[in-house]
Amino acid sequence: MDTKSSKKILAAFKGQGARIETRARVKLAGKKDFSLWYTPGVGVASLHLAAHPEDARKMSVKKNSVAVISDGSAVLGLGNIGPYGALPVMEGKALIFKEKAGVDAWPLVLNTQDPEEIIRIVKAVAPSFGGINLEDIAAPHCFEIERRLVEDLDIPVMHDDQHGTAIVVLAGLLNAAKVVKKNFKDLKIVISGAGAAGTAVAKLLFAAGIRDIVLLDRVGTIFAGRTDLHTHKKELAGLMNPRRVEGGLAEAMQGADGFIGLSGKGVLKAEQVATMSPRGIVFAMANPDPEILPDEAKKAGAMVVATGRSDFPNQINNALVFPGIFRGALDKSVKKITEETKLRAARALAALVSKPTAAKIIPDLLDPRVVKAVARSVL
């Protein structure tokens, strides 16, 4: 981003200060109000909840609140910039929660990157919230943190970088397959980036029925028998890459139907797009600069191109998902976000585009139908 734009953005943030705030839902107009909503009346509510904690969902902020939690270890495409670097992003997520879904969300950035301490802290604050949205926590720690919290808490926990991204990618790919007139389950997919988002996308596409998925990390393709793989990549190697493609992106892209980029600027070259099967699909989602620019990808032969940016068609953004997921979970007292929920949410999102085209495979972020459709899919 150029210096002029950066200065303008900083001035806006400094001038605004906080972008969210708490607001009273009842009035303290007189002493009767104080007596009811605070002392002595609040004592009655306190004793009741002490004996019946399950009623906290009906009687407190837990009914409509989500904690947006990060350790700042993987903020956007900026890397490990710590809690203060994460704070503007988490506050922005809270803003989207409120504006799009009416959910009261609060940013909690943690001054630790120790997985055990993060788990302990989140479990300790969980009684105040109806859901936990984990964000910008680096792999591989994010997998264990989420797994443990899902197991131990009785409220929905979702790492949005993983599952929100995966749901939107699946929705876009369902419609892209229609545009290029290829059977969805027969698609040969290449995923560049085996971090939190890449791993979740691969697993959700697999759950949706795609079997030919080649996932790449910084070393190259992940395949059964590669000796340098960590635990979660070993699991992926056992599921993905049935043709056992070895090498780098150039080898993986030959004959591929779709590319999903969750890696970095300029990773995908035009000559690699040219080796794809006819009517290729390219989701270049690295932010702020995609793996390949849309015009370059189209010129090289791609038929459908999407990015993570708002200034190009087909923006694949997890903001299409997380407000509705938690709106539905809070309203229905759902305790876990399951794989089936993610699949239903993706299908619901895709169905909002009744006649997909190369320039329109996913609803717009401002589409008022999105939150309601995703919320309905949560069971």
Secondary structure, DSSP 8 states (H G I E B T S, - for coil): --HHHHHHHHHHHHHH--S-----SS---SHHHHHHHSTTHHHHHHHHHHH-GGGHHHHSGGGGEEEEEE-SSSBTTTBS-HHHHHHHHHHHHHHHHHHHH--EEEEEE-S---HHHHHHHHHHHGGG-SEEEE-S--TTHHHHHHHHHHHH-SS-EEEHHHHHHHHHHHHHHHHHHHHTT--GGG-EEEEE--SHHHHHHHHHHHHTT--EEEEE-SSSB--TT-TT--HHHHHHHHHS-TT---SSHHHHHTT-SEEEE-S-TT-S-HHHHTTS-SSEEEEE--SSS-SS-HHHHHHTTEEEEEES-TTSSSB--GGGTHHHHHHHHHHTT-----HHHHHHHHHHHHHT-SS-BTTBSS--TT-TTHHHHHHHH--
